[in-house]
């Protein structure tokens, strides 16, 4: 058999001995001094794995730092503590800045034909409570979580069973596990590297106390009452949730660990004394001791950031806040950088082809209508008026930063051509107009379309105001409805939305080995086809099958990608899907390559001046390793 890719986790074997040899008292964080003096923590050499991950900070074009400091950031709700899991970006395998997969928590991994994956753990690696992290943690998650029908009634994540069946799991020894499929699963590694990663291991020594198989029934009932859980499986899920780390007692492998139980207005994350990364000088990462997350109303995060109340802010602020934030540099010790957003479009319009309104549903399924709506929009005006000309007028597709980019995807049906748009609508059977020039639907109603948005940015209303004028010229009356995000999503999934304004493709910088599922109906929260997505997500038990041939073709191509045996084949499939998606205008992209403000303390070092910014695959700040950021001057801990 051919080994398609094998990566070793010893990133710079020639320098490994020196950091380990230097792991002495001089490299201990002062923050841990009291625990060390009291004998409550072992010294650094015994806290680190035998072969830690060595991050050569200087080779990244940055400056090796020193320990210390607390960093404040602002979040919009308690749920947003998940940003710490995303920013910390500790994954079994993860992307580097060039979006190449490499081992992180793992010491190494190998893949044979994308069917057999072998993972080697780091000897001596420990959870944040000092307990060993071993293959037994994978075995527990496999045998007692995934295979337990009460904990996992659906049969396991779809990423684990892309062809319907779960893999075979083997624990080869205390540090080695293997997952084997009979058919290729090329998306497996990328799901482990995702912002919300596929979980295949957990701290067995801690979680067993919440599992019916291991815990005395009386004690389990007491724990359920104590933690307000009606079922033992609800208790296990609540106490073991790692993506949104609300349980301060849950051992983690992240650079910082939560110390605050909810509900709270402030969450404090402290350095993990057993974190597995060190710099080239043997200093354990992270450099920063504490991350302090203060909850505030989402609507005033930008104002608070501009008032100097945040030392590191990426979420809750937008390009529309840039001028105000830039002015703050004159008043407070902060710096504002602009990173390039990786979304396929900063905002996009999503015609709902699953609309509950049968007339509108048929109209929006006509590709001539979708193309006409796209051609009527003056993207240059939007770019100049809303983004100061700094974005790129484009369909909702991949960016030039992606190896899959082709100019014809970006330019598909985006030329501002009202005449062609009017002609397309006429040929689509929508030629009749009323006295105001508004076209009439087949049932005689005016062609009045309501575009719904969660209204989380003033950019949304600015863009829709311009589109309203553009569409009025082709006989379409646009109205805007704003609702809260949860209500907005619920209405979209229920077919009660005709069209929505939302972000474009999450991942605008994919490689051939990244899953193209976003281009096909695969989830029930895709605004243009939620019922088709539900059909795929539920394994054809809910929702409805796609009955537009091109949408069904996208699902077929996705299955072909999942079975492809090489990156070359996967790239060809990606291009087929991108071509169909662009030509069919399943979403109407406007402008991409827009800029995102990143605000940080002027004392904070190693924050890139320019970078790619997005949820997937860059994990916002995650691939730029915030554990290597450091404060040039310490602020008093507060």
C-alpha positions as CSV (number, residue, x, y, z in Angstrom):
1,X,0.0,0.0,0.0
2,X,1.1,3.5,-0.7
3,X,1.5,5.9,2.1
4,X,0.0,9.2,0.9
5,X,1.2,11.4,3.7
6,X,3.1,10.9,6.9
7,X,4.1,13.7,9.2
8,X,6.4,13.6,12.2
9,X,5.7,15.7,15.2
10,X,9.3,16.4,16.0
11,X,9.4,19.7,14.1
12,X,13.0,20.4,14.6
13,X,14.7,17.4,16.0
14,X,18.1,19.0,15.9
15,X,16.9,21.6,18.5
16,X,14.8,19.4,20.7
17,X,17.4,18.5,23.2
18,X,18.3,22.1,24.0
19,X,14.8,23.3,25.1
20,X,14.5,20.2,27.2
21,X,17.9,20.7,28.7
22,X,17.0,24.3,29.4
23,X,13.7,23.4,31.1
24,X,15.0,24.4,34.5
25,X,13.9,26.9,37.2
26,X,14.9,29.9,35.0
27,X,12.2,28.9,32.5
28,X,9.5,28.5,35.0
29,X,6.6,31.1,34.8
30,X,6.6,33.3,37.8
31,X,2.8,32.9,37.9
32,X,3.3,29.3,39.1
33,X,5.9,30.1,41.7
34,X,3.7,29.6,44.7
35,X,2.4,26.2,43.5
36,X,6.0,25.1,42.8
37,X,7.2,26.2,46.3
38,X,4.4,24.4,48.0
39,X,5.2,21.3,46.0
40,X,1.7,21.3,44.4
41,X,3.3,21.3,40.9
42,X,6.3,19.3,39.5
43,X,9.0,21.4,37.8
44,X,8.8,22.1,34.1
45,X,10.9,19.1,32.9
46,X,8.4,16.8,34.6
47,X,5.3,18.7,33.4
48,X,6.3,18.6,29.7
49,X,6.0,15.6,27.4
50,X,9.3,13.8,26.7
51,X,9.2,15.4,23.2
52,X,7.1,18.6,23.5
53,X,6.1,20.5,20.4
54,X,8.9,23.0,19.7
55,X,7.7,26.3,18.2
56,X,10.5,28.2,16.7
57,X,9.2,31.7,17.3
58,X,12.1,33.4,15.6
59,X,11.7,31.3,12.5
60,X,8.1,32.6,12.3
61,X,9.5,36.1,12.0
62,X,8.5,36.9,15.6
63,X,10.4,37.6,18.8
64,X,10.7,35.0,21.5
65,X,8.9,36.4,24.5
66,X,8.7,36.3,28.3
67,X,6.1,35.2,30.7
68,X,3.5,37.4,32.4
69,X,0.5,39.6,32.1
70,X,-3.3,39.4,31.9
71,X,-5.1,40.1,28.7
72,X,-8.7,41.4,28.6
73,X,-11.1,40.7,25.8
74,X,-14.8,41.3,25.5
75,X,-17.5,38.8,24.5
76,X,-21.2,39.2,23.8
77,X,-22.5,36.3,25.9
78,X,-21.5,33.5,28.1
79,X,-21.6,31.1,25.1
80,X,-18.7,33.1,23.6
81,X,-16.2,31.5,26.0
82,X,-15.9,29.1,23.1
83,X,-13.6,31.6,21.5
84,X,-10.9,30.5,24.0
85,X,-11.1,27.0,22.5
86,X,-10.9,28.5,19.0
87,X,-8.1,31.0,19.7
88,X,-6.1,28.5,21.7
89,X,-6.2,26.1,18.7
90,X,-4.8,23.0,20.4
91,X,-5.7,20.2,18.1
92,X,-4.6,16.6,17.5
93,X,-3.6,17.9,14.1
94,X,-3.9,21.5,13.0
95,X,-3.2,24.0,10.3
96,X,-0.1,26.2,10.2
97,X,-0.1,29.7,8.7
98,X,0.2,28.2,5.2
99,X,-2.9,26.0,5.9
100,X,-0.8,22.8,5.9
101,X,-1.8,20.1,8.3
102,X,0.7,19.1,10.9
103,X,0.7,17.2,14.2
104,X,0.1,19.4,17.3
105,X,-1.1,17.4,20.3
106,X,0.0,14.3,18.5
107,X,3.6,13.6,18.1
108,X,3.0,12.1,14.7
109,X,0.4,10.7,12.4
110,X,0.3,8.7,9.2
111,X,-2.4,8.1,6.6
112,X,-2.5,5.2,4.2
113,X,-4.8,5.9,1.2
114,X,-7.0,8.0,3.5
115,X,-8.4,4.8,4.9
116,X,-6.0,3.9,7.7
117,X,-5.0,6.6,10.2
118,X,-2.4,5.9,12.9
119,X,-1.9,8.4,15.7
120,X,1.2,8.5,18.0
121,X,0.8,10.4,21.2
122,X,3.6,12.3,23.0
123,X,5.1,10.3,25.9
124,X,4.6,12.0,29.2
125,X,1.9,14.4,27.9
126,X,-0.6,15.3,30.7
127,X,-4.0,16.8,31.0
128,X,-4.2,20.2,32.8
129,X,-4.8,18.5,36.1
130,X,-1.5,16.5,35.7
131,X,-3.0,13.2,34.9
132,X,-1.5,11.2,31.9
133,X,-3.0,11.7,28.4
134,X,-2.8,8.3,26.8
135,X,-4.5,6.0,24.3
136,X,-6.9,5.0,27.0
137,X,-8.5,8.4,26.6
138,X,-9.3,7.5,23.0
139,X,-10.5,4.1,24.0
140,X,-12.9,5.5,26.6
141,X,-14.3,7.9,24.1
142,X,-14.7,5.2,21.5
143,X,-16.1,2.4,23.7
144,X,-18.0,4.4,26.3
145,X,-19.2,7.5,24.4
146,X,-19.4,6.9,20.7
147,X,-20.6,3.3,21.0
148,X,-22.9,4.0,23.9
149,X,-26.4,4.4,22.4
150,X,-27.6,6.5,25.3
151,X,-24.8,9.0,24.9
152,X,-24.6,8.8,21.1
153,X,-28.1,7.8,19.9
154,X,-27.5,8.9,16.4
155,X,-24.7,6.5,15.8
156,X,-21.7,8.9,15.8
157,X,-20.7,12.0,14.0
158,X,-21.2,12.0,10.2
159,X,-17.5,12.7,9.8
160,X,-16.8,9.3,11.4
161,X,-19.2,7.5,9.0
162,X,-19.1,9.3,5.7
163,X,-20.1,6.1,3.9
164,X,-22.6,5.0,6.6
165,X,-20.4,2.9,8.9
166,X,-18.1,3.7,11.8
167,X,-14.4,2.9,11.4
168,X,-12.6,0.1,13.2
169,X,-10.8,1.4,16.3
170,X,-7.6,-0.2,17.6
171,X,-5.5,0.7,20.6
172,X,-2.1,-0.5,19.5
173,X,-0.3,0.5,22.7
174,X,-0.4,3.1,25.5
175,X,0.6,5.8,23.0
176,X,-0.8,4.6,19.7
177,X,-4.3,4.4,18.2
178,X,-5.6,3.6,14.8
179,X,-8.8,4.3,12.9
180,X,-9.5,2.2,9.7
181,X,-12.2,2.6,7.1
182,X,-12.9,0.3,4.1
183,X,-13.3,3.4,1.9
184,X,-11.3,6.7,1.9
185,X,-12.3,9.3,4.4
186,X,-10.3,12.3,3.2
187,X,-12.1,14.7,5.4
188,X,-11.1,13.0,8.7
189,X,-7.9,15.0,9.4
190,X,-9.5,18.3,8.5
191,X,-12.4,17.7,10.9
192,X,-9.9,17.2,13.7
193,X,-8.3,20.5,12.8
194,X,-11.6,22.4,12.5
195,X,-12.7,25.4,14.7
196,X,-15.2,23.1,16.3
197,X,-13.2,19.9,16.0
198,X,-14.4,16.3,15.9
199,X,-13.9,15.0,19.4
200,X,-12.4,11.5,19.6
201,X,-10.7,11.6,23.0
202,X,-11.6,12.8,26.5
203,X,-10.2,12.8,30.0
204,X,-11.4,9.3,31.0
205,X,-10.1,9.6,34.5
206,X,-12.4,12.5,35.1
207,X,-15.5,11.6,33.0
208,X,-16.0,8.1,34.3
209,X,-17.5,9.6,37.5
210,X,-20.4,10.8,35.3
211,X,-20.9,7.5,33.4
212,X,-23.5,4.9,34.4
213,X,-21.1,2.1,33.5
214,X,-18.5,3.3,36.1
215,X,-20.3,5.2,38.8
216,X,-22.4,3.9,41.7
217,X,-26.1,4.7,41.0
218,X,-26.6,6.6,44.3
219,X,-23.6,8.8,43.7
220,X,-24.6,9.3,40.1
221,X,-28.1,10.4,41.2
222,X,-26.5,12.9,43.6
223,X,-24.2,14.3,40.9
224,X,-27.2,14.7,38.6
225,X,-29.1,16.6,41.3
226,X,-26.1,18.7,42.1
227,X,-25.6,19.7,38.4
228,X,-29.3,20.0,37.5
229,X,-29.3,17.1,35.0
230,X,-32.4,15.0,34.5
231,X,-30.5,12.1,32.9
232,X,-27.1,10.7,33.4
233,X,-26.2,11.1,29.8
234,X,-27.1,14.8,30.0
235,X,-24.8,15.1,33.0
236,X,-21.9,13.4,31.1
237,X,-22.4,15.7,28.1
238,X,-22.6,18.8,30.3
239,X,-19.5,18.0,32.4
240,X,-17.5,16.9,29.4
241,X,-18.2,19.7,26.9
242,X,-14.8,20.9,25.7
243,X,-15.7,23.2,22.9
244,X,-17.6,25.6,25.2
245,X,-15.6,25.1,28.3
246,X,-18.0,26.0,31.0
247,X,-16.9,23.4,33.5
248,X,-13.8,24.6,35.4
249,X,-13.1,21.1,36.6
250,X,-12.8,19.6,33.2
251,X,-9.2,18.7,32.4
252,X,-8.1,20.2,29.1
253,X,-5.1,20.2,26.7
254,X,-5.5,23.9,25.7
255,X,-3.0,26.7,26.5
256,X,-5.4,28.3,29.0
257,X,-8.1,26.7,31.2
258,X,-11.3,28.2,32.5
259,X,-11.4,28.8,36.3
260,X,-14.9,30.4,36.4
261,X,-18.2,28.5,36.8
262,X,-21.2,30.1,35.0
263,X,-23.2,32.2,35.4
264,X,-20.8,35.0,35.6
265,X,-20.1,38.4,34.0
266,X,-16.4,37.7,33.8
267,X,-14.5,34.5,33.0
268,X,-10.9,34.0,33.9
269,X,-8.7,31.5,32.0
270,X,-5.3,30.7,33.5
271,X,-2.3,29.2,31.9
272,X,-2.3,25.4,31.7
273,X,0.9,24.3,33.5
274,X,1.1,21.1,31.5
275,X,0.7,22.6,28.0
276,X,2.7,20.7,25.4
277,X,4.4,23.5,23.5
278,X,7.7,25.3,24.2
279,X,9.6,27.9,22.3
280,X,13.1,27.4,21.0
281,X,14.6,28.6,24.3
282,X,12.7,26.0,26.3
283,X,10.1,28.4,27.6
284,X,6.7,26.8,28.0
285,X,3.9,28.4,26.1
286,X,1.7,30.3,26.5
287,X,3.7,33.4,27.4
288,X,0.6,35.2,28.7
289,X,-0.6,34.0,32.1
290,X,-4.3,34.9,32.1
291,X,-7.1,35.7,29.6
292,X,-9.9,37.7,31.1
293,X,-13.2,37.6,29.2
294,X,-15.7,40.3,30.1
295,X,-19.3,40.0,29.0
296,X,-21.0,43.0,27.5
297,X,-23.8,43.7,25.1
298,X,-22.7,42.9,21.6
299,X,-23.9,46.3,20.4
300,X,-21.3,48.2,22.5
301,X,-18.3,45.9,22.1
302,X,-16.8,48.3,19.5
303,X,-17.4,51.3,21.8
304,X,-15.8,49.6,24.8
305,X,-12.8,48.5,22.6
306,X,-12.4,52.0,21.4
307,X,-12.4,53.2,25.0
308,X,-9.4,51.0,25.8
309,X,-11.3,48.3,27.7
310,X,-9.8,45.4,25.6
311,X,-6.2,44.3,25.1
312,X,-7.1,41.9,22.3
313,X,-10.3,42.2,20.3
314,X,-11.3,40.5,17.0
315,X,-14.9,39.5,17.4
316,X,-17.7,42.0,18.1
317,X,-16.1,44.6,15.9
318,X,-16.4,45.2,12.1
319,X,-14.9,47.2,9.3
320,X,-17.5,49.9,9.8
321,X,-15.8,50.5,13.2
322,X,-12.4,50.9,11.7
323,X,-12.3,54.7,11.6
324,X,-13.5,55.0,15.2
325,X,-11.0,52.4,16.4
326,X,-8.2,54.0,14.5
327,X,-8.9,57.2,16.4
328,X,-8.6,55.3,19.6
329,X,-4.9,54.8,18.9
330,X,-4.4,58.5,19.7
331,X,-6.0,58.2,23.1
332,X,-5.1,54.7,24.4
333,X,-2.2,52.4,24.1
334,X,-3.8,50.2,21.4
335,X,-3.0,49.3,17.8
336,X,-5.4,48.5,15.0
337,X,-4.4,46.0,12.3
338,X,-6.4,45.0,9.3
339,X,-6.6,41.4,8.3
340,X,-8.1,40.0,5.2
341,X,-11.4,38.1,5.7
342,X,-11.5,34.6,4.2
343,X,-15.2,34.4,3.6
344,X,-16.4,33.9,0.0
345,X,-18.3,37.1,0.4
346,X,-18.5,39.6,3.2
347,X,-22.3,39.4,2.9
348,X,-24.3,37.4,0.4
349,X,-28.0,37.1,-0.5
350,X,-29.5,33.6,-0.2
351,X,-32.7,33.0,-2.3
352,X,-34.6,30.3,-0.3
353,X,-35.4,27.6,-2.8
354,X,-37.3,25.8,0.0
355,X,-39.6,28.7,0.8
356,X,-43.0,27.7,2.2
357,X,-44.5,30.1,-0.3
358,X,-45.1,27.9,-3.3
359,X,-45.1,30.7,-5.9
360,X,-41.9,32.3,-4.6
361,X,-40.3,28.9,-4.3
362,X,-40.9,28.2,-8.0
363,X,-39.7,31.7,-9.0
364,X,-36.5,31.4,-7.0
365,X,-35.7,28.0,-8.4
366,X,-35.6,29.5,-11.8
367,X,-31.9,30.2,-12.5
368,X,-32.8,33.1,-14.8
369,X,-34.3,34.9,-11.8
370,X,-31.3,34.3,-9.6
371,X,-28.9,35.5,-12.4
372,X,-31.1,38.6,-13.0
373,X,-31.0,39.5,-9.4
374,X,-27.2,39.2,-9.4
375,X,-26.7,41.2,-12.6
376,X,-28.9,44.0,-11.4
377,X,-26.6,44.7,-8.4
378,X,-24.0,47.4,-8.8
379,X,-21.2,45.9,-6.7
380,X,-18.8,48.7,-7.5
381,X,-21.1,51.1,-5.8
382,X,-21.4,48.8,-2.8
383,X,-17.6,48.4,-2.6
384,X,-17.0,52.1,-2.8
385,X,-19.8,53.3,-0.5
386,X,-19.6,50.6,2.2
387,X,-16.0,49.3,2.0
388,X,-14.2,52.4,0.7
389,X,-13.1,50.5,-2.4
390,X,-10.9,48.1,-0.3
391,X,-12.8,44.9,-1.2
392,X,-13.1,42.9,-4.4
393,X,-16.4,42.7,-6.3
394,X,-17.0,39.0,-6.6
395,X,-19.5,36.2,-6.6
396,X,-19.6,34.1,-3.4
397,X,-16.7,31.8,-4.1
398,X,-13.1,31.1,-3.2
399,X,-10.5,33.9,-2.9
400,X,-7.3,34.2,-5.0
401,X,-5.5,33.1,-1.9
402,X,-6.9,29.6,-2.5
403,X,-5.1,27.2,-4.9
404,X,-8.6,26.4,-6.3
405,X,-9.3,29.9,-7.4
406,X,-10.3,30.7,-11.0
407,X,-11.3,34.1,-12.2
408,X,-14.4,32.8,-13.9
409,X,-15.8,31.7,-10.6
410,X,-15.4,35.2,-9.1
411,X,-16.8,36.9,-12.2
412,X,-19.9,34.7,-12.8
413,X,-23.0,36.8,-13.3
414,X,-21.6,39.8,-11.4
415,X,-21.4,42.4,-14.3
416,X,-23.7,45.3,-13.6
417,X,-26.1,44.8,-16.5
418,X,-29.7,45.9,-15.7
419,X,-30.7,45.4,-19.4
420,X,-29.7,41.8,-19.4
421,X,-31.3,41.4,-15.9
422,X,-34.6,42.8,-17.3
423,X,-34.5,40.5,-20.3
424,X,-33.9,37.4,-18.1
425,X,-36.9,38.3,-15.9
426,X,-39.1,38.8,-19.0
427,X,-38.1,35.4,-20.4
428,X,-38.8,33.8,-17.0
429,X,-42.5,34.8,-17.3
430,X,-42.3,37.8,-15.1
431,X,-42.8,40.5,-17.8
432,X,-46.1,41.9,-16.4
433,X,-45.8,45.0,-14.3
434,X,-48.2,47.2,-12.3
435,X,-48.5,51.0,-12.6
436,X,-45.5,51.5,-10.3
437,X,-43.3,49.4,-12.5
438,X,-43.2,46.5,-10.1
439,X,-43.3,43.1,-11.7
440,X,-46.1,40.7,-11.0
441,X,-45.7,37.2,-9.8
442,X,-47.5,34.3,-11.7
443,X,-50.4,34.6,-9.1
444,X,-50.8,38.3,-9.6
445,X,-49.1,39.5,-6.5
446,X,-46.5,42.3,-6.7
447,X,-42.9,41.0,-6.9
448,X,-42.2,42.2,-3.4
449,X,-39.4,40.3,-1.7
450,X,-38.5,40.5,2.0
451,X,-34.8,40.0,2.8
452,X,-34.3,39.0,6.4
453,X,-31.2,39.6,8.4
454,X,-30.1,39.3,12.0
455,X,-29.0,43.0,11.7
456,X,-25.8,42.4,13.7
457,X,-23.8,44.9,11.7
458,X,-24.7,48.3,10.2
459,X,-23.0,47.0,7.1
460,X,-26.1,44.8,6.5
461,X,-28.5,47.7,6.4
462,X,-26.1,49.8,4.3
463,X,-25.8,47.1,1.7
464,X,-29.5,46.4,1.6
465,X,-30.3,50.0,1.1
466,X,-28.2,50.1,-2.0
467,X,-29.6,46.7,-3.3
468,X,-33.1,48.1,-2.8
469,X,-32.3,50.8,-5.3
470,X,-30.7,48.4,-7.8
471,X,-33.6,46.0,-7.8
472,X,-36.2,48.7,-8.1
473,X,-34.7,49.4,-11.5
474,X,-35.6,45.9,-12.7
475,X,-39.1,45.9,-11.1
476,X,-38.4,44.1,-7.8
477,X,-39.4,45.8,-4.6
478,X,-37.1,44.8,-1.7
479,X,-38.1,45.1,2.0
480,X,-35.9,44.4,4.9
481,X,-36.9,42.5,8.1
482,X,-34.5,42.4,11.1
483,X,-34.7,39.7,13.7
484,X,-32.5,38.2,16.4
485,X,-30.1,35.5,15.2
486,X,-31.9,32.6,16.8
487,X,-35.3,33.7,15.4
488,X,-33.7,34.4,12.1
489,X,-32.2,30.9,11.8
490,X,-35.5,29.3,13.0
491,X,-37.5,31.1,10.4
492,X,-35.0,30.2,7.6
493,X,-35.1,26.5,8.6
494,X,-38.9,26.6,8.7
495,X,-39.1,28.0,5.1
496,X,-40.7,31.3,6.3
497,X,-37.9,33.4,4.8
498,X,-38.0,34.2,1.1
499,X,-34.4,35.5,1.0
500,X,-31.8,36.2,3.7
501,X,-28.6,38.3,4.0
502,X,-25.9,36.4,5.7
503,X,-22.2,35.7,5.4
504,X,-20.8,34.0,2.3
505,X,-18.8,30.8,2.3
506,X,-17.0,30.3,5.6
507,X,-13.9,28.9,4.0
508,X,-12.8,31.1,1.0
509,X,-9.3,29.7,1.1
510,X,-9.7,25.9,0.7
511,X,-7.3,23.4,-0.6
512,X,-8.3,20.3,-2.4
513,X,-8.1,18.2,0.7
514,X,-10.6,20.3,2.6
515,X,-14.2,19.1,2.5
516,X,-16.4,20.9,0.0
517,X,-19.6,20.2,1.8
518,X,-20.4,23.9,2.1
519,X,-21.1,24.0,-1.6
520,X,-23.8,21.4,-1.5
521,X,-27.0,21.0,0.5
522,X,-25.6,19.3,3.6
523,X,-27.0,21.1,6.7
524,X,-30.3,22.5,7.8
525,X,-28.9,26.0,8.5
526,X,-27.9,26.7,4.9
527,X,-30.2,29.6,4.0
528,X,-30.8,28.8,0.4
529,X,-31.9,25.1,0.9
530,X,-32.5,24.2,4.5
531,X,-34.8,21.3,3.8
532,X,-32.5,19.8,1.3
533,X,-29.7,20.1,3.8
534,X,-31.8,18.5,6.5
535,X,-32.4,15.5,4.1
536,X,-28.6,15.0,3.8
537,X,-27.9,15.6,7.5
538,X,-30.6,13.2,8.6
539,X,-29.4,10.4,6.3
540,X,-32.6,10.9,4.2
541,X,-35.0,10.5,7.1
542,X,-36.1,14.2,7.4
543,X,-36.5,17.1,5.0
544,X,-36.8,16.6,1.3
545,X,-34.4,15.4,-1.5
546,X,-33.0,18.1,-3.8
547,X,-35.3,18.4,-6.8
548,X,-33.2,20.9,-8.7
549,X,-30.8,18.8,-10.8
550,X,-27.8,21.0,-10.3
551,X,-28.2,21.0,-6.5
552,X,-28.6,17.2,-6.6
553,X,-25.4,17.1,-8.7
554,X,-23.5,18.9,-6.0
555,X,-24.4,16.2,-3.5
556,X,-23.3,13.5,-6.0
557,X,-20.0,15.3,-6.5
558,X,-19.5,15.6,-2.7
559,X,-19.9,11.8,-2.4
560,X,-17.3,11.4,-5.2
561,X,-14.9,13.7,-3.3
562,X,-15.4,11.5,-0.2
563,X,-14.4,8.4,-2.2
564,X,-11.5,10.1,-4.1
565,X,-8.1,8.5,-3.7
566,X,-5.9,11.4,-4.5
567,X,-5.6,15.2,-4.1
568,X,-5.6,15.5,-7.9
569,X,-9.0,13.8,-8.1
570,X,-10.3,15.9,-5.2
571,X,-9.2,19.1,-6.9
572,X,-11.1,18.2,-10.0
573,X,-14.2,17.6,-8.0
574,X,-13.8,20.9,-6.2
575,X,-13.6,22.7,-9.6
576,X,-16.7,21.0,-10.8
577,X,-18.6,22.0,-7.7
578,X,-17.3,25.6,-7.7
579,X,-18.3,26.0,-11.4
580,X,-21.8,24.7,-10.8
581,X,-22.2,26.8,-7.7
582,X,-21.1,30.0,-9.4
583,X,-23.0,29.4,-12.7
584,X,-26.3,28.5,-10.9
585,X,-26.0,31.6,-8.5
586,X,-27.2,29.5,-5.6
587,X,-26.1,32.5,-3.5
588,X,-25.6,36.0,-4.6
589,X,-22.1,37.2,-3.5
590,X,-21.3,40.9,-3.5
591,X,-17.8,41.8,-2.2
592,X,-15.0,39.7,-0.7
593,X,-11.5,40.3,0.4
594,X,-12.8,42.8,2.8
595,X,-10.8,43.8,5.9
596,X,-11.3,42.9,9.6
597,X,-10.0,45.2,12.3
598,X,-7.8,43.4,14.9
599,X,-7.3,45.6,18.0
600,X,-4.6,44.8,20.5
601,X,-2.6,46.5,23.2
602,X,0.4,48.3,21.9
603,X,2.4,46.4,24.5
604,X,1.4,43.1,22.9
605,X,4.0,41.5,20.7
606,X,3.9,39.0,17.9
607,X,0.5,39.9,16.6
608,X,0.7,39.8,12.8
609,X,0.2,43.1,11.1
610,X,-1.5,41.3,8.2
611,X,-3.1,37.9,8.1
612,X,-6.1,35.9,6.9
613,X,-9.1,36.2,9.2
614,X,-12.1,33.9,9.5
615,X,-13.8,31.1,11.4
616,X,-12.8,28.3,9.1
617,X,-10.0,27.3,8.5
618,X,-7.9,30.0,10.3
619,X,-9.9,29.8,13.6
620,X,-9.9,33.6,13.8
621,X,-6.6,34.1,15.6
622,X,-5.9,30.4,16.2
623,X,-3.5,29.5,13.4
624,X,-1.3,32.5,14.3
625,X,-0.8,31.0,17.8
626,X,-1.9,33.5,20.4
627,X,0.1,31.4,22.9
628,X,3.2,33.0,21.3
629,X,1.8,36.6,21.9
630,X,3.3,38.3,24.9
631,X,3.1,41.6,26.8
632,X,6.2,43.8,26.6
633,X,5.2,45.4,29.8
634,X,3.2,43.7,32.5
635,X,0.0,45.2,33.7
636,X,-1.1,44.4,37.3
637,X,-3.3,41.3,37.3
638,X,-6.8,42.4,37.8
